[in-house]
Amino acid sequence: MGMHTCTLDTFLESVESVPEKCGWNLDQVVDTVIKFWLNNSDSIRYWKVCLSNAGKDNLLVTRLADITALQAEFESLLDKKW
């Protein structure tokens, strides 16, 4: 997902189409995003300032994934011989 603004509303709007594609429960996805937002306010504030200072030609890219699948993907990438 990519966005030009770092707000909770923007993140929630961006995840609305994800559960249908992945077979996820939308309520659980929204709850997870809200909990993450509330539990990581310092980091979010930092990245919000960075995005704002970077100018209008920059984009914040995020990832919403099942943690097990994401971990497997990262491990696969680390094992590749580039």
Contacts in CASP RR format, 6 or more apart in sequence:
PFRMAT RR
TARGET T0000
AUTHOR 0000-0000-0000
METHOD contacts of the structure
MODEL  1
MGMHTCTLDTFLESVESVPEKCGWNLDQVVDTVIKFWLNNSDSIRYWKVC
LSNAGKDNLLVTRLADITALQAEFESLLDKKW
1 11 0 8 1.000
1 14 0 8 1.000
1 15 0 8 1.000
1 18 0 8 1.000
1 61 0 8 1.000
1 62 0 8 1.000
1 63 0 8 1.000
1 64 0 8 1.000
2 14 0 8 1.000
2 59 0 8 1.000
2 60 0 8 1.000
2 61 0 8 1.000
2 62 0 8 1.000
3 10 0 8 1.000
3 11 0 8 1.000
3 14 0 8 1.000
3 59 0 8 1.000
3 60 0 8 1.000
3 62 0 8 1.000
4 51 0 8 1.000
4 56 0 8 1.000
4 58 0 8 1.000
4 59 0 8 1.000
4 60 0 8 1.000
5 51 0 8 1.000
5 60 0 8 1.000
6 44 0 8 1.000
6 47 0 8 1.000
6 48 0 8 1.000
6 51 0 8 1.000
6 52 0 8 1.000
6 60 0 8 1.000
7 48 0 8 1.000
8 33 0 8 1.000
8 34 0 8 1.000
8 37 0 8 1.000
11 33 0 8 1.000
11 37 0 8 1.000
11 62 0 8 1.000
12 30 0 8 1.000
12 33 0 8 1.000
12 34 0 8 1.000
14 62 0 8 1.000
15 29 0 8 1.000
15 30 0 8 1.000
15 33 0 8 1.000
15 64 0 8 1.000
16 26 0 8 1.000
18 24 0 8 1.000
18 29 0 8 1.000
18 64 0 8 1.000
19 25 0 8 1.000
19 26 0 8 1.000
19 29 0 8 1.000
20 26 0 8 1.000
22 66 0 8 1.000
29 64 0 8 1.000
33 64 0 8 1.000
37 44 0 8 1.000
47 60 0 8 1.000
51 58 0 8 1.000
51 60 0 8 1.000
63 70 0 8 1.000
65 73 0 8 1.000
END
